Amino acid sequence: MAGLKYYERTMRLLELIEKGKTGSPKDLARKFGVTERTVYNILDSVKLGFERKIVYSERDRSYVFEDRATVN
């Protein structure tokens, strides 16, 4: 079951990144019911296994795919 939750969180994270609606790591931790450290672990694993680069946009206050990041 833990594997399924991890998969579901990962898929939800990718969905939120695509929409530019992740919020801060603290916000994500609250949404997922996990610690901020867990959020960073999920982000790290997604970044390693995903071809598109993920960055945090201060302007959007969200993680976004770099190719969709807005320029300040």
SVG drawing of the C-alpha trace seen along z (x, -y; Angstrom):
<svg xmlns="http://www.w3.org/2000/svg" viewBox="-4 -40 22 42">
<polyline fill="none" stroke="black" stroke-width="0.4" points="0.0,0.0 2.8,-2.4 4.0,-2.1 0.6,-3.0 0.4,-6.1 3.8,-7.1 2.7,-6.6 -0.5,-8.6 1.5,-11.5 3.9,-11.4 1.2,-11.5 -0.6,-14.3 2.6,-16.2 3.1,-16.0 -0.4,-17.2 0.1,-20.2 3.4,-21.0 1.8,-21.0 -0.9,-23.4 1.6,-25.5 -0.3,-25.1 2.0,-23.3 2.5,-26.2 5.5,-26.1 7.1,-22.9 5.3,-23.6 2.0,-23.9 2.6,-20.7 3.4,-18.9 0.1,-20.0 -1.8,-18.9 -0.2,-15.5 -0.2,-15.0 3.5,-14.5 6.6,-16.3 8.5,-18.8 11.4,-16.4 9.1,-13.8 8.1,-16.5 11.7,-17.1 12.3,-13.3 9.4,-13.0 10.6,-16.0 14.2,-14.6 13.0,-11.2 10.7,-12.8 13.5,-15.1 15.8,-12.1 13.3,-10.1 11.7,-12.8 13.2,-14.3 11.7,-17.8 13.5,-20.0 11.4,-21.1 12.2,-24.4 10.6,-26.5 9.1,-29.8 9.1,-32.5 6.9,-34.6 4.3,-31.8 5.0,-30.4 4.9,-27.0 7.1,-24.3 6.8,-24.4 8.4,-22.7 11.3,-24.9 10.1,-25.1 6.9,-26.7 8.5,-29.0 7.6,-32.6 10.4,-35.2 10.3,-37.9"/>
</svg>
